Amino acid sequence: MRLSLLALSVSVVLVAAPVHAQYKLPPAPLQALVDAPRAPSLHLSPQRDAAFLVQTPELPSIADVAAPELKLAGARINPRTAAASRFSFGSNLSLLDLASQKTAPVSGLPQPLRLADSAWSPTQRHIAFTHVGADGVQLWVVDVAKRSAHKLMSAPLAAVFNRGFEWLPDGSGLIVTLRTAQADKAPRTSGVPDGPVMQETSGGAVRQLRTYPDMLRNEDDARVFSFYATAQLASVNLSGAIKPLGAPAMVSSFAVAPNGQLVLTQTLARPFSYLVPYSSFPHKVEVRDMSGKLVQLLAERPLLEGLPSGSVAAGKRDFSWRADAPATLVWTESEGGKNATRDRVYMQAAPFEGKPVVLANLGSRYAGMRWGRGDFAIVSEYAQKTKQTRMWRIRPDQPETAPEELFSFNNEDRYHHPGTPVSMPDKAGRMRLVFGAGDSLLLIGAGASDEGDRPFVDRYDPATKKAERLFQSSAPVFENVVALLSDDGKRLLTTRESPTEAPNYFVRQGDQVTALTHNPHPTPQLKDVKKELIRYKRADGVALSATLMLPPNYAPDKDGPLPMLMWAYPREFNSEEAASQTTGSPYKFNAISYWGPAAFLAMGYAVLDNPAMPIVGAKGKEPNDTYLPQLIMDAQAAVDEVVKRGVADPKRIAIGGHSYGAFMTANLLAHTRLFKAGIARSGAYNRTLTPFGFQSEERNYWKAKDVYNAMAPFNYADQIKDALLMIHGADDNNPGTFPIQSERMFAAVKGLGGTARLVMLPNEAHAYRARESILHMLAETNDWLEKYVKNAK
């Protein structure tokens, strides 16, 4: 009997009830970071001589984030507004003249403003924006000349899949999706099931089926999804007159032709799926005229429940309009590698009769078009396995002319990236390549190097394959190119910043720079933080880099080594050369955000931000075949470097990360004793719960069991001897990081006698949004670091 009582008492300890606590507040220095002022966003006009500014609001409250929300087919829908759930809205809108640098207020804005989406008209005479109010998503228009705003129509928009509006090319009105019924008409269920839910499979090819969240669960869900997905496509002029285009349908996307006479639409259809999101549901792709009449059925795609690794669906896909033609469609079809062609790009002009024209045969997957003129467009292709991109010049008006290769580069190799060809809006609001003299292109790039990023603008001559540098950021500031203000690339819109100066917008003309905005330092109390981009090597010689940050007034001789928080995110590479490249810049602003590790500079910690954690595939092996030994080498090298520099106490270092960084954190605690504590936010720990791949891992569990099992820290929970804090959004919407991952990991560590704490944030997704949640996250993290790191025994 005594043995039974003893066993019972042990089991009671192991299954102690969770604590339901009130939201906590962190110390005042951390609270100040959460409530720091936020800079407005700038939206450049089509003619590039004006802009509008949208004020970034404060964080939403938990009352906002906890509003009713439907989780259906991979979509999160606010049933009150019939729109995608969102919790952050612009709180003001003003106009900015670039020549005078003067801002002007806009009258007539709804109060309080809750601006969701916005867009200039192609003529630059108006700005459209959506305001989310109690009566749904309302479309408003700003008359730029009058500097006044008004509601365009009383009918609310349907914005479940997109923003719900697009300007006509002449600026005379917009194409919109309208709600077809009020929220109180939504299907209701008694809660009593009609019968079981059944699914069946009858064999077939092996396919990748990701672990998606928020899937449909039954027919009741399907009916509710259909209700909110259904919208009325319509046109509305600037007087607010509405003209329906066809019958209501589940319109998932639409795009107006450059001539303004046709609309490309994609509409969903049944049967739905309980395994995949709405993007894989059956759908039709059609062209309609401005009366709503069907002009052309382009494709009917069936339900797609997974594909073999590296494959795409058979048939036509990726439909879009050619930007430099009145009404010409472009699409892609997979050729499966026949005659070395993997994808073929087609083009066909309205009225879509006869045989389509072949624009390009690609050896890799189609990766998009950049339109310029009839004799110059760029088609891109990308190879996922090798990370190789190739960009080709084609002549759309002479499709029989052979393509000319412009660039071929590896996306992992940042040092040799040529830059991205610049496109700007034309008179119809369509993005078109910017040309210098003749056929020369303008390129904007990051300018990565051993010294860090130095953004640039180049003029590139396709004939000679040579580039002329027009601008490059130089010390002691970091200047990023936002847009070209002149087609010759000599007048630029940039943002400039330095370690102590917050980013602001500038107009650059040659060597002269003129400020457009004057955003102050958001956290002046931390202005004197010390930052250094450091480089070091791991044991096998792979070069690594990180950003070392030290608190204000830190004196090494007087203060000695500090407790440290490292924050990282592993990345896979195909070569050691690419893995060794430096990221970031020593001249960027010392932004102290509540989201990252730098917040804890305010609490006296040293911070090592983004220490490189490369996982390199070499000698015919996949990167993850040697994940653990490489990860341990990466972490050991980072610890050795900060200890050697005398800034970190080796007995008081914590490791942390979000998502895949949380996975890394748990692994380092399971396989090393380098760290006194770990902070793991929104992670996945059991790889059998993501059996069809994760991150860059394309093999399924059954093809690489040893790899999956070796990488999963859940399998080694008994080896976690240091304190692990896990924080997770209770409504995580990221594939693979279901809340059960943290719940089961915590149960394992607890049951095995380890030290852990699990914090589930109500109503939060993969990234946390509510002010109360952010404050509580900081309070929990600070308490954990204080107990197990700063004051570690």
C-alpha positions in Angstrom: 0.0 0.0 0.0 2.8 2.4 0.8 4.4 1.8 -2.6 1.1 2.6 -4.3 0.8 5.9 -2.4 4.4 6.8 -3.2 3.8 6.2 -6.9 0.6 8.2 -6.8 2.4 11.1 -5.1 5.1 11.1 -7.8 2.5 11.1 -10.6 0.7 14.1 -9.0 3.9 16.1 -9.0 4.5 15.3 -12.7 1.0 16.4 -13.8 0.7 19.5 -11.6 -2.0 21.9 -13.0 -0.9 24.7 -15.2 -1.0 28.3 -13.8 -3.4 30.7 -15.4 -1.8 34.0 -14.6 -2.5 37.6 -15.5 -0.3 39.4 -18.1 3.0 40.5 -16.5 4.9 43.7 -17.1 8.6 43.7 -17.6 10.9 46.2 -16.0 10.5 49.8 -17.1 13.5 49.8 -19.5 11.9 47.0 -21.5 8.4 48.6 -21.4 9.9 51.8 -22.9 11.1 49.8 -26.0 7.5 48.5 -26.6 6.1 52.0 -26.5 8.8 53.7 -28.5 7.6 55.9 -31.4 7.3 54.3 -34.8 8.4 55.9 -38.1 5.8 56.3 -40.8 5.9 54.4 -44.1 6.5 56.3 -47.4 4.6 55.5 -50.6 6.2 57.0 -53.7 3.9 58.4 -56.5 3.9 57.0 -60.1 5.6 60.2 -61.4 8.1 60.0 -58.6 7.7 63.6 -57.5 5.4 63.1 -54.5 4.6 60.6 -51.8 2.1 59.9 -49.1 3.0 58.9 -45.6 1.1 56.5 -43.4 1.7 56.7 -39.7 2.5 53.4 -38.1 0.2 52.8 -35.1 0.9 51.6 -31.6 0.7 47.9 -31.0 -2.9 46.5 -30.9 -4.4 45.5 -27.6 -5.3 41.9 -26.6 -8.9 42.9 -27.0 -8.3 43.6 -30.7 -6.3 40.5 -31.2 -8.9 38.4 -29.4 -11.7 39.5 -31.7 -13.7 36.7 -33.3 -11.7 34.9 -36.0 -12.5 32.0 -38.3 -9.7 29.6 -39.2 -10.8 28.0 -42.5 -8.8 26.4 -45.3 -5.6 28.2 -44.4 -7.3 31.6 -44.2 -7.9 33.6 -41.1 -11.1 35.6 -41.5 -12.7 38.3 -39.3 -16.4 37.5 -39.6 -17.4 41.0 -38.7 -15.6 42.5 -41.7 -15.5 39.6 -44.1 -11.8 40.2 -44.6 -8.5 38.6 -43.7 -7.8 39.1 -40.0 -5.4 41.9 -39.3 -4.6 43.9 -36.2 -2.3 46.8 -37.3 -3.7 49.8 -39.2 -2.3 53.1 -40.3 -3.5 55.9 -38.0 -2.9 58.9 -40.2 -2.2 59.8 -43.9 -0.4 62.9 -45.1 1.0 64.1 -48.4 4.6 64.9 -49.1 6.1 67.0 -51.9 9.6 65.9 -52.8 10.7 69.2 -54.3 9.8 71.4 -51.3 10.1 68.6 -48.7 6.8 69.9 -47.2 4.1 67.7 -45.8 0.4 68.5 -46.0 -2.5 67.0 -43.9 -5.5 65.3 -45.6 -8.9 66.5 -44.4 -12.0 64.3 -44.1 -10.2 61.1 -43.0 -12.4 58.8 -40.9 -11.7 59.1 -37.2 -10.1 57.1 -35.7 -8.5 56.0 -39.0 -7.8 52.3 -39.4 -6.1 52.2 -42.8 -5.5 48.7 -44.1 -4.3 49.0 -47.8 -3.6 51.9 -50.1 -2.5 52.7 -53.6 -1.9 55.7 -55.9 -4.0 56.0 -59.0 -1.9 55.7 -62.2 -2.7 59.4 -63.0 -1.5 60.4 -59.5 -4.7 62.5 -59.0 -6.1 60.1 -56.3 -5.1 57.7 -53.6 -7.4 54.8 -52.8 -7.3 53.3 -49.3 -9.4 50.9 -47.2 -10.7 51.8 -43.8 -11.7 48.9 -41.5 -14.7 50.0 -39.4 -17.5 48.5 -37.6 -19.5 48.1 -40.8 -16.7 46.3 -42.6 -14.0 47.2 -45.1 -14.8 50.6 -46.7 -13.2 52.0 -49.8 -12.1 55.7 -49.5 -10.4 58.0 -52.0 -8.1 61.0 -51.5 -8.4 63.9 -54.0 -4.7 64.8 -54.0 -5.2 68.4 -55.4 -7.9 69.2 -52.8 -6.1 67.2 -50.0 -9.4 65.8 -48.9 -10.7 62.2 -48.4 -14.2 60.8 -48.8 -15.9 57.4 -48.7 -16.4 56.3 -52.3 -19.4 54.0 -51.7 -21.4 52.5 -48.9 -21.1 48.9 -50.1 -18.3 47.1 -48.1 -15.5 45.3 -49.8 -14.8 41.5 -49.6 -11.1 41.2 -48.8 -10.6 37.7 -47.6 -7.9 36.8 -50.3 -6.6 40.2 -51.3 -7.0 43.9 -50.6 -10.3 44.0 -52.6 -9.5 46.8 -55.1 -7.3 47.7 -58.1 -7.2 50.9 -60.1 -8.2 51.0 -63.7 -5.3 52.1 -65.9 -6.8 55.5 -66.8 -7.5 56.3 -63.1 -11.3 56.7 -63.9 -12.3 54.1 -61.3 -11.5 50.8 -59.8 -12.3 47.1 -60.0 -13.4 45.8 -56.6 -14.8 42.7 -54.9 -17.9 43.4 -52.9 -19.5 41.5 -50.0 -22.6 39.7 -51.2 -24.4 39.3 -47.8 -24.2 40.6 -44.2 -22.3 38.6 -41.6 -25.6 37.7 -39.8 -26.6 35.7 -42.8 -23.6 33.3 -42.4 -24.4 29.6 -42.2 -25.0 28.4 -38.7 -24.7 24.9 -37.2 -26.5 23.3 -34.3 -23.3 21.7 -33.2 -24.9 18.3 -33.6 -22.9 16.3 -36.3 -24.7 14.7 -39.2 -22.2 11.9 -39.3 -18.5 11.1 -39.2 -15.9 12.9 -41.3 -14.2 10.5 -43.7 -11.2 10.7 -46.0 -9.8 8.0 -48.3 -6.8 7.5 -50.5 -6.3 4.8 -53.1 -2.6 4.8 -53.8 -0.6 6.8 -56.4 2.7 8.5 -56.5 4.6 9.6 -53.4 3.9 13.3 -52.8 4.8 16.0 -50.3 2.0 16.8 -47.9 3.0 19.6 -45.6 1.4 19.9 -42.1 -0.8 22.9 -42.8 -2.7 24.6 -40.0 -6.3 25.9 -40.1 -7.7 23.3 -42.5 -11.4 22.6 -43.0 -12.6 19.9 -40.7 -16.2 19.2 -41.9 -19.0 20.2 -44.1 -20.1 23.0 -41.7 -16.6 24.6 -42.1 -16.9 24.2 -45.9 -20.3 26.0 -46.0 -18.9 28.9 -43.8 -15.8 29.2 -46.0 -17.9 29.3 -49.1 -20.0 32.1 -47.6 -17.1 34.4 -46.8 -15.1 33.5 -49.9 -18.0 34.5 -52.2 -17.7 38.1 -53.6 -19.2 40.2 -56.3 -16.7 41.5 -58.9 -17.6 45.0 -59.9 -16.4 48.3 -61.3 -16.9 51.6 -59.5 -16.3 55.0 -60.9 -15.1 58.1 -59.0 -18.7 59.1 -58.4 -19.3 55.9 -56.5 -21.5 54.3 -59.2 -21.2 50.5 -59.1 -21.5 48.1 -62.0 -21.5 44.3 -61.2 -19.3 42.2 -63.5 -20.9 38.8 -63.8 -22.4 36.7 -61.0 -21.0 36.3 -57.5 -18.2 33.7 -57.2 -15.4 32.7 -54.9 -13.0 35.2 -56.5 -9.5 34.5 -55.1 -7.6 37.0 -57.4 -8.2 39.4 -60.2 -6.0 41.6 -62.5 -7.0 44.3 -65.0 -5.5 44.3 -68.5 -3.3 47.3 -69.3 -5.9 48.6 -71.8 -8.6 48.5 -69.0 -11.0 46.5 -71.1 -10.5 43.0 -69.7 -10.1 41.4 -66.3 -8.2 38.2 -65.5 -9.9 36.3 -62.7 -9.3 33.2 -60.6 -12.3 31.6 -58.9 -12.4 28.7 -56.4 -14.7 25.7 -56.8 -15.6 22.5 -55.0 -14.6 19.8 -54.0 -12.7 21.3 -51.1 -10.0 19.5 -49.1 -9.3 18.8 -45.4 -5.6 18.4 -46.1 -4.5 21.5 -48.1 -5.3 25.2 -48.0 -7.6 27.0 -50.5 -4.6 27.8 -52.8 -4.7 24.1 -53.8 -8.5 23.9 -54.2 -10.0 23.5 -57.7 -10.2 26.8 -59.6 -11.0 28.4 -62.9 -8.9 31.0 -64.6 -10.9 33.2 -66.9 -10.9 36.5 -68.8 -14.0 38.7 -68.6 -14.9 42.0 -70.3 -16.2 45.1 -68.5 -19.8 43.9 -68.7 -18.8 40.7 -66.9 -19.2 38.5 -70.0 -16.9 35.5 -70.2 -14.4 36.1 -73.0 -12.1 33.1 -72.5 -11.8 30.1 -70.2 -8.1 29.7 -69.8 -7.8 26.8 -67.4 -9.7 24.6 -65.0 -7.4 23.2 -62.4 -8.3 20.2 -60.2 -7.9 19.8 -56.5 -4.2 19.4 -55.8 -3.4 17.4 -52.6 0.4 17.4 -52.7 3.0 16.9 -55.4 6.2 14.9 -55.7 9.2 16.8 -54.4 10.4 19.4 -56.9 7.4 19.1 -59.1 4.7 21.5 -60.2 1.1 20.9 -61.3 0.6 19.8 -64.9 -1.1 22.3 -67.2 -1.1 26.0 -67.5 -0.1 28.2 -64.5 1.2 31.6 -63.5 -1.1 33.7 -65.7 -0.4 37.4 -65.9 -0.8 40.3 -68.3 2.1 41.6 -70.4 2.7 45.0 -69.0 3.7 46.7 -72.3 0.9 45.5 -74.5 -2.9 46.3 -74.4 -4.2 42.8 -73.5 -1.8 40.0 -73.9 -1.7 37.1 -71.6 1.5 35.2 -70.5 1.6 31.8 -68.8 3.8 28.8 -68.1 3.5 25.1 -68.7 5.7 22.4 -67.3 7.5 20.2 -69.9 8.9 17.8 -67.4 12.5 18.1 -68.8 11.6 17.0 -72.3 14.4 18.1 -74.7 16.1 19.8 -71.7 13.1 22.1 -71.2 11.5 22.1 -67.8 9.1 25.1 -68.2 7.8 26.7 -71.4 6.5 30.3 -71.4 3.7 31.2 -73.7 2.1 34.4 -74.9 -1.3 35.1 -76.6 -3.0 38.4 -77.4 -6.7 39.1 -77.2 -9.1 37.9 -78.6 -7.0 34.7 -77.7 -7.6 33.0 -81.0 -5.2 30.7 -82.8 -2.0 29.1 -81.5 -0.1 30.8 -78.6 3.4 32.0 -79.2 6.4 30.4 -77.4 8.3 33.1 -75.6 11.0 31.0 -73.9 12.1 27.4 -73.2 13.6 27.2 -69.7 15.9 24.5 -68.3 14.8 25.4 -64.7 11.6 26.6 -63.2 10.0 29.8 -64.4 10.7 32.6 -61.9 8.9 35.7 -63.4 8.9 38.3 -66.1 10.2 41.9 -66.2 8.6 43.8 -69.0 10.2 46.7 -70.8 9.6 47.3 -74.5 8.6 45.1 -77.5 12.3 44.4 -78.1 13.4 44.0 -74.5 11.9 41.9 -71.6 13.6 39.7 -69.1 12.5 36.2 -68.2 14.0 34.5 -65.1 14.4 30.9 -64.2 15.5 29.3 -60.8 16.8 25.9 -59.8 15.8 25.1 -56.2 18.4 22.4 -55.7 21.4 24.5 -56.8 20.0 27.9 -55.9 21.0 29.1 -59.4 19.2 32.0 -61.1 19.5 32.8 -64.8 18.0 35.9 -66.4 17.5 36.1 -70.2 16.7 39.0 -72.5 13.9 38.1 -74.9 12.2 40.1 -77.7 8.4 39.7 -77.2 7.6 41.3 -80.6 10.2 39.0 -82.3 9.7 35.7 -80.4 11.6 33.8 -83.0 14.8 35.6 -81.9 17.0 33.5 -79.6 17.1 34.6 -76.0 20.3 36.2 -74.7 21.6 35.4 -71.3 22.0 38.6 -69.2 23.0 37.2 -65.8 23.7 33.8 -64.1 24.3 33.8 -60.4 23.9 31.7 -57.3 21.5 33.1 -54.8 23.7 31.9 -51.9 26.6 33.9 -53.2 25.7 37.4 -52.1 29.2 38.8 -52.9 28.7 38.3 -56.6 25.1 39.1 -57.0 24.8 41.5 -60.0 21.9 43.5 -58.6 18.2 43.5 -59.6 17.0 45.3 -62.8 14.9 48.3 -61.8 11.3 48.7 -62.9 9.0 51.7 -62.3 5.3 52.4 -63.0 4.4 53.5 -66.5 1.4 55.8 -67.3 -1.0 52.9 -66.8 0.5 52.0 -63.5 2.3 48.9 -64.9 5.8 48.1 -63.8 8.2 48.5 -66.7 12.0 48.3 -66.9 13.9 51.5 -66.7 16.4 52.0 -69.5 19.4 54.3 -69.7 21.0 55.1 -73.0 20.1 52.5 -75.6 19.5 49.2 -74.1 21.4 49.8 -70.8 19.6 48.7 -67.6 19.7 50.2 -64.2 20.5 47.7 -61.4 20.1 48.0 -57.6 22.0 45.7 -55.3 23.0 45.0 -51.7 26.7 45.2 -52.4 27.6 42.5 -50.0 31.3 42.1 -49.1 33.6 41.1 -46.3 33.1 44.6 -44.8 29.3 44.2 -44.9 26.6 45.4 -47.2 27.1 48.6 -49.3 24.1 49.1 -51.5 24.7 50.3 -55.1 23.2 51.5 -58.4 24.8 50.3 -61.6 24.3 51.0 -65.3 24.6 47.8 -67.1 25.3 47.4 -70.9 23.9 44.1 -72.2 26.0 44.3 -75.3 29.4 44.5 -73.5 28.2 42.7 -70.3 29.9 45.5 -68.3 28.5 47.6 -65.5 29.3 51.2 -64.6 28.9 52.1 -60.9 26.7 55.2 -60.4 26.4 55.1 -56.7 27.5 53.1 -53.7 26.9 53.6 -50.0 30.0 54.5 -48.1 31.1 54.8 -44.4 30.2 56.1 -42.0 26.6 55.7 -43.0 24.4 53.0 -44.5 22.4 54.3 -47.5 19.9 52.0 -49.1 18.4 52.8 -52.5 14.6 52.8 -52.4 13.8 54.0 -55.9 15.2 55.9 -58.9 13.8 59.4 -59.2 15.3 59.8 -62.7 15.7 57.3 -65.5 19.4 58.0 -65.8 19.9 56.7 -62.2 21.5 60.0 -61.0 18.6 61.1 -58.8 17.7 58.6 -56.1 15.3 58.1 -53.2 17.3 56.6 -50.4 17.2 55.9 -46.7 20.2 57.0 -44.7 21.2 55.8 -41.3 24.2 55.4 -39.0 24.7 53.5 -35.7 23.3 56.5 -33.8 21.0 58.1 -36.4 17.6 56.6 -37.2 16.7 55.8 -40.8 15.2 58.7 -42.8 14.3 59.3 -46.4 16.5 61.5 -48.6 16.7 62.7 -52.1 20.2 62.2 -53.5 21.4 64.2 -56.5 25.1 63.4 -57.1 26.9 64.2 -53.9 24.0 66.3 -52.5 21.4 64.8 -50.2 18.2 66.4 -49.0 16.2 65.1 -46.1 12.5 64.3 -46.7 11.8 63.0 -43.2 13.2 63.7 -39.8 12.4 60.7 -37.6 14.0 61.0 -34.2 15.9 58.3 -32.4 13.1 56.1 -31.0 15.2 55.0 -28.0 17.6 57.8 -27.1 18.3 56.1 -23.7 20.2 53.5 -25.7 21.8 55.8 -28.2 25.3 55.0 -27.0 25.1 51.2 -27.5 28.3 49.9 -28.9 28.1 47.7 -32.0 30.7 45.8 -34.0 30.5 43.4 -37.0 32.9 40.6 -35.9 34.4 37.8 -37.9 35.8 34.5 -36.7 36.2 30.9 -37.8 34.8 27.6 -36.7 37.0 24.5 -36.2 36.8 23.3 -39.8 37.9 26.7 -41.2 34.5 28.0 -42.3 34.4 31.8 -41.7 31.6 33.2 -39.6 30.3 36.6 -38.7 28.0 38.2 -36.1 26.9 41.5 -34.7 28.3 42.1 -31.2 26.4 44.7 -29.2 27.4 46.1 -25.7 25.3 48.2 -23.3 25.9 52.0 -23.1 28.7 53.0 -20.8 30.2 49.5 -20.7 33.9 49.6 -19.8 35.7 46.2 -20.3 38.4 47.0 -17.8 35.9 48.1 -15.1 32.9 45.9 -15.8 34.6 42.8 -17.0 32.8 40.0 -18.8 29.0 40.3 -19.0 26.1 37.9 -19.0 25.3 37.4 -22.7 22.3 36.6 -24.9 23.0 35.0 -28.3 20.1 35.0 -30.9 20.5 33.0 -34.1 18.7 31.2 -37.0 20.5 28.3 -38.8 20.6 28.4 -42.6 21.5 25.7 -45.2 24.2 26.3 -47.8 25.6 24.2 -50.7 29.1 25.5 -50.3 31.5 26.7 -47.7 32.3 29.8 -49.7 28.7 31.0 -49.6 28.4 30.0 -45.9 31.4 32.1 -45.1 30.1 35.4 -46.5 29.4 38.3 -44.2 25.9 39.6 -43.7 24.7 42.9 -42.3 26.6 46.2 -42.0 28.5 47.9 -39.2 26.9 51.3 -40.2 23.3 50.4 -39.9 21.2 52.0 -37.2 21.5 50.4 -33.7 17.7 49.6 -33.8 16.7 48.3 -30.4 13.5 46.4 -31.0 11.4 44.6 -28.5 11.3 41.6 -30.8 15.0 40.7 -31.0 17.7 40.1 -28.5 19.0 43.8 -28.5 16.2 44.7 -26.0 18.2 43.1 -23.3 21.0 45.6 -23.7 18.7 47.7 -21.6 19.0 45.2 -18.8 22.8 45.1 -18.8 23.4 42.1 -21.1 25.9 41.8 -23.9 24.2 40.6 -27.1 25.5 38.6 -30.0 22.9 39.1 -32.7 22.6 36.8 -35.7 25.8 34.7 -35.2 26.1 32.7 -38.4 25.0 29.1 -38.0 25.6 27.7 -41.4 24.8 24.1 -42.2 26.8 23.2 -45.3 26.2 20.4 -47.7 29.5 19.2 -49.2 31.0 16.2 -50.9 27.7 14.9 -52.2 25.9 15.1 -48.8 22.8 17.0 -48.0 23.3 19.8 -45.4 21.2 18.1 -42.8 23.2 14.9 -43.0 25.7 16.6 -40.6 23.4 19.1 -39.0 24.3 18.5 -35.4 28.1 18.5 -35.6 28.0 21.6 -37.7 25.6 23.4 -35.4 27.8 22.5 -32.4 30.9 23.9 -34.2 29.0 27.1 -35.1 27.9 27.6 -31.5 31.3 26.7 -30.0 33.1 29.2 -32.3 30.7 32.0 -31.3 31.2 31.3 -27.6 35.0 31.0 -28.0 35.1 34.4 -29.8 33.1 36.4 -27.3 35.0 34.8 -24.4 38.3 35.5 -26.0 37.3 39.2 -26.5 36.6 39.4 -22.8 33.0 40.6 -23.2 31.1 37.5 -22.1 31.3 35.3 -19.0 31.4 31.7 -20.3 29.4 30.5 -17.4 26.6 33.1 -18.1 25.6 32.8 -21.7 22.1 32.1 -23.0 21.0 31.0 -26.5 17.7 31.9 -28.1 15.8 32.0 -31.3 12.4 32.1 -32.9 10.8 29.3 -35.1 13.8 27.4 -36.6 15.9 29.3 -34.2 13.9 27.8 -31.3 14.6 24.3 -32.9 18.3 25.2 -32.8 18.1 26.4 -29.2 16.6 23.1 -28.0 19.2 21.1 -29.9 22.1 23.1 -28.4 20.8 22.5 -24.9 20.3 18.8 -25.7 23.8 18.3 -27.1 26.1 20.8 -25.4 26.6 22.5 -22.0 27.7 25.7 -23.6 24.7 27.7 -22.4 23.1 28.2 -19.0 19.7 28.7 -20.5 17.7 28.7 -23.7 14.8 31.0 -25.0 12.8 29.1 -27.6 9.9 30.9 -29.2 7.3 29.2 -31.5 9.5 26.3 -32.4 9.1 22.7 -33.6 10.9 19.9 -31.8 9.5 16.6 -33.0 10.3 16.0 -36.7 8.0 13.1 -37.0 5.2 15.8 -36.9 6.7 17.4 -40.0 7.2 14.2 -42.0 7.2 15.7 -45.5 10.1 18.1 -45.1 11.0 21.3 -43.2 13.1 24.4 -44.1 15.2 23.3 -47.0 14.9 19.6 -46.3 13.1 18.0 -49.2 13.4 14.3 -48.3 10.4 12.9 -46.4 10.8 11.1 -43.0 10.7 7.6 -44.5 13.6 8.4 -46.9 15.8 10.0 -44.2 14.7 8.5 -40.9 18.1 8.8 -39.4 18.4 12.4 -40.3 15.0 13.3 -38.9 15.5 11.4 -35.7 19.0 12.8 -35.1 17.9 16.4 -35.7 14.8 16.2 -33.4 15.6 17.6 -29.9 12.4 15.9 -28.6 14.3 12.6 -29.0 17.0 13.9 -26.7 14.9 15.7 -24.1 16.5 13.5 -21.4 19.9 15.2 -22.2 18.6 18.8 -21.6 20.3 19.7 -18.3 20.0 23.5 -18.6 16.9 25.8 -18.2 14.7 26.0 -21.3 12.0 28.6 -21.6 9.5 27.9 -24.3 7.0 30.6 -25.5 4.4 29.8 -28.2 1.4 31.5 -29.7 -1.7 29.4 -28.9 -3.0 30.0 -32.4 0.2 29.5 -34.3 -0.5 29.7 -38.1 2.8 28.6 -39.4 3.1 25.1 -41.1 5.1 22.8 -38.9 5.1 24.9 -35.7 1.8 23.8 -34.2 1.4 24.6 -30.5 1.5 20.9 -29.7 5.2 20.9 -30.5 5.9 23.1 -27.5 3.4 21.4 -25.3 4.8 17.9 -25.9 8.4 19.1 -25.6 7.6 20.7 -22.2 5.9 17.5 -21.1 8.9 15.5 -22.1 11.4 17.8 -20.2 9.2 17.9 -17.2 8.6 14.2 -17.1 12.3 13.6 -17.4 13.1 15.8 -14.5 14.5 18.8 -16.4 14.1 22.5 -15.9 11.6 24.2 -18.3 8.8 26.6 -18.4 6.0 26.8 -21.1 4.2 30.0 -21.8 1.2 29.8 -24.2 0.1 33.3 -25.4 -3.7 33.3 -26.0 -4.9 34.3 -29.5 -1.4 34.8 -30.8 -0.1 33.5 -34.1 3.5 32.6 -35.1 4.5 36.2 -34.5 3.0 37.9 -31.5 1.0 41.0 -32.0 -0.8 42.3 -28.9 0.9 44.8 -26.6 0.1 42.7 -23.6 1.6 39.6 -25.2 4.8 41.4 -26.2 5.2 42.8 -22.7 4.5 39.4 -21.1 7.0 37.8 -23.5 9.7 40.3 -22.4 8.8 39.8 -18.7 9.1 36.0 -18.9 12.4 36.2 -20.8 13.8 38.7 -18.4 12.8 36.7 -15.4 14.4 33.5 -16.9 17.6 35.3 -17.8 17.9 36.9 -14.4 17.4 33.6 -12.6 19.4 31.2 -14.7 22.0 33.4 -16.4 22.7 36.8 -14.8 22.5 35.3 -11.3 23.4 31.7 -12.3 24.9 29.5 -9.5 
